[in-house]
């Protein structure tokens, strides 16, 4: 099964990542649950404007998001979902239907 996972991503004043969100899921997983994972995209924190550093009143907006896709071993879906919830870094996740669609 394949899942798309959206993680919280904290950044510093310059917009650089200060954490690697998937690292919060790894300790929660046992071997063999995740077969593969891939980085998909990143959305910058909303506090980054035209200037190099955020305004003082925008510092609370220092969280962006990262989207990753995970291939999970058959029958291990619940373990994976539990690890995502326990990581406390996941905003949302969804199962991706990667089966070929039938022509109409």
LOSE-279912 format. One line per 5 residues: number of its first residue (from 1); for each residue x, y, z of N, C-alpha, C, O. Coordinates in nm, 2 decimals. Each point is the difference from the previous one (the first is absolute). Last residue first. Layout:
# residues N
NUM) X:Y:Z:X:Y:Z:X:Y:Z:X:Y:Z  ...
This chain:
# residues 104
104) -1.29:0.37:-1.97:-0.14:0.00:-0.01:-0.05:-0.02:-0.14:-0.13:-0.01:-0.02  0.59:-0.17:0.29:-0.05:0.10:-0.10:-0.15:-0.01:-0.01:-0.06:-0.11:0.01  0.34:0.01:0.44:-0.05:-0.07:-0.11:-0.05:0.11:-0.10:-0.05:0.11:0.04  0.47:-0.07:0.32:-0.14:0.02:-0.02:-0.05:-0.06:-0.13:0.08:-0.01:-0.09  0.33:-0.15:0.44:-0.03:0.06:-0.13:-0.15:0.02:-0.01:-0.08:-0.09:0.03
99) 0.31:0.13:0.45:-0.04:-0.11:-0.09:-0.03:0.06:-0.14:-0.05:0.12:0.00  0.18:0.10:0.43:0.10:-0.01:-0.11:-0.04:-0.11:-0.10:0.09:-0.04:-0.08  -0.29:0.37:0.50:-0.04:-0.11:-0.09:0.09:0.00:-0.12:-0.01:0.08:-0.08  0.09:0.11:0.59:0.00:0.03:-0.14:-0.03:-0.12:-0.08:0.06:-0.11:0.02  -0.15:0.30:0.51:0.04:-0.11:-0.08:-0.02:0.04:-0.15:-0.09:0.07:-0.04
94) 0.20:0.28:0.45:-0.11:-0.06:-0.08:0.06:-0.12:-0.08:0.12:0.01:-0.04  -0.03:0.40:0.47:0.05:-0.11:-0.08:-0.12:-0.06:-0.08:-0.11:0.00:0.05  0.28:0.47:0.28:-0.10:-0.09:-0.06:0.07:-0.11:-0.08:0.12:0.02:-0.04  0.11:0.25:0.36:-0.12:0.09:-0.01:-0.11:-0.09:-0.06:-0.11:0.00:0.05  0.57:-0.14:0.23:-0.08:-0.02:-0.12:-0.12:0.08:0.01:-0.08:0.00:0.10
89) 0.42:-0.06:0.24:0.05:0.09:-0.10:-0.09:0.00:-0.13:0.03:0.07:-0.09  -0.05:-0.36:0.51:-0.05:0.14:0.03:0.06:0.10:-0.10:0.00:0.12:0.03  0.04:-0.63:0.02:0.11:0.09:-0.02:-0.03:0.15:0.04:0.09:0.07:0.03  -0.41:-0.44:-0.01:0.09:0.01:0.11:0.11:0.10:-0.02:0.06:0.05:0.10  -0.36:-0.15:-0.46:-0.07:0.07:0.11:0.09:0.02:0.12:0.00:0.11:0.05
84) 0.17:-0.37:-0.41:-0.02:0.14:-0.04:-0.07:0.08:0.11:0.05:0.11:0.03  0.01:-0.57:0.04:0.13:0.07:0.01:-0.02:0.15:-0.04:0.06:0.09:0.06  -0.43:-0.38:-0.11:0.03:0.03:0.14:0.13:0.07:0.02:0.00:0.10:0.08  -0.11:-0.24:-0.52:-0.09:0.10:0.05:0.03:0.04:0.14:0.00:0.12:0.04  0.23:-0.49:-0.21:0.05:0.12:-0.06:-0.09:0.12:0.05:0.06:0.10:0.04
79) -0.19:-0.53:0.09:0.13:0.04:0.07:0.05:0.13:-0.05:0.05:0.09:0.07  -0.42:-0.27:-0.29:-0.04:0.05:0.13:0.13:0.04:0.08:-0.01:0.10:0.07  0.07:-0.31:-0.50:-0.06:0.13:-0.01:-0.03:0.06:0.14:0.03:0.12:0.02  0.16:-0.56:-0.20:0.06:0.08:0.11:-0.05:0.15:0.00:0.06:0.08:0.07  -0.17:-0.44:-0.40:-0.04:-0.05:0.14:0.06:0.08:0.11:-0.03:-0.03:0.12
74) 0.29:0.06:-0.57:-0.14:-0.05:0.01:-0.03:-0.05:0.14:0.09:-0.07:0.06  0.28:0.46:-0.13:-0.02:-0.15:-0.02:-0.14:-0.04:0.02:-0.08:0.06:0.08  0.21:0.44:-0.24:-0.01:-0.08:0.12:-0.03:-0.14:-0.03:-0.08:-0.03:-0.09  0.27:0.53:-0.12:-0.04:-0.14:-0.04:0.00:-0.08:0.12:0.11:-0.02:0.06  -0.14:0.58:-0.11:0.06:-0.12:0.06:-0.07:-0.12:-0.06:-0.12:-0.01:-0.02
69) 0.22:0.58:-0.06:-0.08:-0.12:-0.03:0.07:-0.12:0.05:0.12:-0.01:-0.01  -0.14:0.58:0.14:0.07:-0.12:-0.03:-0.09:-0.11:-0.04:-0.12:0.00:0.04  0.16:0.57:0.07:-0.08:-0.11:-0.05:0.09:-0.11:-0.04:0.09:0.02:-0.08  -0.07:0.44:0.42:0.07:-0.08:-0.09:-0.10:-0.12:-0.04:-0.07:-0.05:0.09  0.03:0.59:0.13:-0.04:-0.14:-0.01:0.09:-0.07:-0.10:0.05:0.06:-0.09
64) -0.01:0.39:0.45:-0.05:-0.03:-0.13:-0.04:-0.15:0.00:-0.03:-0.05:0.10  0.12:0.46:0.29:-0.02:-0.14:-0.04:-0.05:-0.01:-0.14:-0.10:0.06:-0.04  0.18:0.35:0.33:0.13:-0.07:-0.05:-0.02:-0.14:-0.03:0.10:-0.08:0.01  -0.38:0.48:0.17:-0.03:-0.06:-0.12:0.12:-0.08:-0.06:0.01:-0.01:-0.12  0.00:0.29:0.51:-0.08:-0.12:0.03:-0.03:-0.08:-0.12:-0.05:-0.11:0.01
59) 0.28:0.53:-0.03:0.09:-0.11:0.04:-0.08:-0.12:0.03:0.05:-0.11:-0.01  -0.19:0.58:-0.13:-0.02:-0.12:-0.08:0.07:-0.12:0.04:-0.01:-0.11:-0.06  0.05:0.55:0.26:-0.13:-0.04:0.02:-0.04:-0.12:-0.08:-0.11:-0.06:0.01  0.54:0.27:-0.07:-0.01:-0.05:0.13:-0.14:-0.06:0.03:-0.01:-0.11:0.06  0.18:0.10:-0.56:-0.03:0.11:0.10:-0.02:-0.07:0.13:-0.04:-0.11:0.01
54) 0.36:-0.14:-0.35:-0.14:0.03:0.02:-0.02:0.12:0.10:0.09:0.02:0.08  0.33:-0.08:-0.43:-0.04:-0.05:0.13:-0.15:0.04:0.02:-0.04:0.10:-0.05  0.24:0.02:-0.36:0.08:-0.12:0.03:-0.05:-0.07:0.13:0.01:-0.12:0.02  -0.36:0.40:-0.34:0.13:0.03:0.08:0.06:-0.13:0.04:-0.06:-0.11:-0.01  -0.36:0.10:-0.21:0.10:0.04:-0.09:0.14:0.03:0.07:0.10:-0.03:-0.06
49) -0.39:-0.29:0.33:-0.05:0.10:-0.09:0.11:0.03:-0.10:0.09:-0.08:-0.03  -0.22:-0.32:0.40:0.10:0.05:-0.09:-0.06:0.09:-0.10:-0.08:-0.05:-0.09  -0.17:-0.20:0.42:0.06:0.12:0.06:0.11:0.06:-0.09:0.05:0.11:0.02  -0.32:-0.53:-0.09:-0.06:0.13:-0.05:0.06:0.13:0.06:-0.03:0.11:-0.04  0.27:-0.60:-0.08:-0.07:0.06:0.11:-0.05:0.14:-0.05:0.06:0.07:-0.07
44) 0.02:-0.44:-0.31:0.07:0.09:0.10:-0.09:0.05:0.11:-0.12:0.01:-0.02  0.09:-0.48:-0.25:-0.07:0.13:0.00:0.07:0.09:0.10:0.00:-0.04:0.12  0.14:-0.43:-0.43:0.01:0.08:0.13:-0.08:0.13:-0.03:0.01:0.06:-0.10  0.01:-0.61:-0.12:0.00:0.14:-0.01:0.01:0.07:0.14:-0.03:-0.06:0.10  0.12:-0.42:-0.20:-0.08:0.04:-0.11:0.01:0.15:-0.02:0.03:0.05:-0.11
39) 0.27:-0.50:0.32:-0.04:0.14:0.02:-0.08:0.05:-0.12:0.04:-0.03:-0.11  -0.01:-0.49:0.27:0.05:0.10:-0.09:-0.05:0.13:0.04:-0.12:0.02:0.04  0.19:-0.59:0.12:-0.06:0.13:0.02:0.07:0.11:-0.09:0.12:-0.02:-0.03  -0.20:-0.57:0.13:0.06:0.11:-0.07:-0.06:0.13:0.04:-0.12:0.00:0.04  0.01:-0.41:0.18:0.08:-0.06:-0.10:0.09:0.11:-0.07:0.11:-0.02:-0.05
34) -0.34:-0.04:0.56:0.01:0.09:-0.11:0.10:-0.06:-0.10:0.11:-0.04:0.03  -0.20:-0.23:0.33:-0.13:0.07:-0.02:0.01:0.09:-0.12:-0.09:-0.01:-0.09  0.46:-0.25:0.28:-0.08:-0.07:-0.10:-0.14:0.07:-0.02:-0.07:-0.04:-0.09  0.33:0.10:0.56:0.06:-0.04:-0.13:-0.10:-0.06:-0.09:-0.09:-0.08:0.04  -0.11:0.41:0.32:0.08:-0.12:0.01:0.05:-0.03:-0.14:-0.05:0.04:-0.10
29) -0.10:0.45:0.32:-0.02:-0.11:-0.10:0.09:-0.11:0.03:0.12:0.01:0.04  -0.12:0.43:0.18:-0.13:-0.07:0.03:-0.02:-0.12:-0.08:-0.10:-0.08:0.02  0.48:0.38:-0.07:0.01:-0.08:0.12:-0.13:-0.08:0.04:0.01:-0.09:0.08  0.00:0.37:-0.49:0.09:-0.12:0.00:0.00:-0.07:0.13:-0.01:-0.12:0.00  -0.21:0.55:-0.08:-0.08:-0.12:-0.02:0.08:-0.13:0.02:-0.04:-0.10:0.05
24) 0.22:0.54:-0.02:-0.08:-0.01:0.11:-0.09:-0.13:-0.01:-0.06:-0.05:0.10  0.35:0.21:-0.45:0.08:-0.06:0.11:-0.08:-0.02:0.12:0.03:-0.09:0.09  -0.20:0.32:-0.48:-0.01:-0.15:-0.01:0.08:-0.07:0.11:-0.03:-0.11:0.04  0.05:0.61:-0.07:-0.12:-0.06:0.05:-0.01:-0.16:-0.01:-0.05:-0.06:0.09  0.45:0.40:-0.02:-0.03:-0.09:-0.11:-0.12:-0.08:0.04:0.01:-0.10:0.07
19) 0.18:0.62:0.09:-0.03:-0.14:0.03:-0.02:-0.08:-0.13:-0.02:0.06:-0.10  0.12:0.40:0.10:0.07:-0.03:0.13:-0.03:-0.14:0.04:0.05:-0.05:0.10  -0.05:0.35:-0.59:-0.06:-0.11:0.08:0.09:-0.01:0.13:0.12:0.00:-0.01  -0.15:0.47:-0.25:0.07:-0.12:0.00:-0.06:-0.10:0.09:-0.05:0.03:0.11  -0.05:0.45:-0.18:-0.08:-0.10:-0.07:0.06:-0.13:-0.02:-0.04:-0.08:-0.08
14) 0.19:0.48:0.34:0.03:0.01:-0.14:-0.08:-0.10:-0.09:0.02:-0.01:-0.12  -0.06:0.03:0.60:-0.04:0.13:-0.05:0.03:0.01:-0.15:-0.07:0.08:-0.07  -0.01:-0.58:0.22:0.06:0.12:0.07:-0.03:0.13:-0.06:-0.08:0.00:-0.10  -0.24:-0.46:0.09:0.12:0.06:-0.06:0.05:0.11:0.09:-0.06:0.04:0.09  -0.27:-0.53:-0.11:0.04:0.13:0.07:0.12:0.05:-0.07:0.09:-0.07:-0.04
9) -0.51:-0.26:-0.11:0.14:0.02:-0.02:0.04:0.14:0.07:-0.05:0.10:-0.05  -0.36:-0.53:0.02:0.04:0.14:0.04:0.15:0.01:-0.02:0.08:-0.09:0.03  -0.34:-0.27:-0.34:0.07:0.03:0.13:0.01:0.15:0.03:0.00:0.08:-0.09  -0.29:-0.47:-0.23:0.03:0.15:0.01:0.06:0.02:0.15:-0.08:-0.02:0.09  0.01:-0.43:-0.46:0.01:0.05:0.14:0.04:0.15:0.00:0.10:0.03:-0.07
4) -0.30:-0.48:-0.25:0.05:0.14:-0.01:-0.01:0.06:0.14:-0.11:0.00:0.06  0.13:-0.54:-0.23:-0.06:0.11:0.08:0.08:0.13:-0.04:0.12:0.00:-0.02  -0.21:-0.56:-0.16:0.08:0.12:-0.01:-0.08:0.11:0.08:-0.12:0.01:-0.02  0.16:-0.59:0.01:-0.08:0.12:0.00:0.09:0.12:0.00:0.11:0.00:0.06
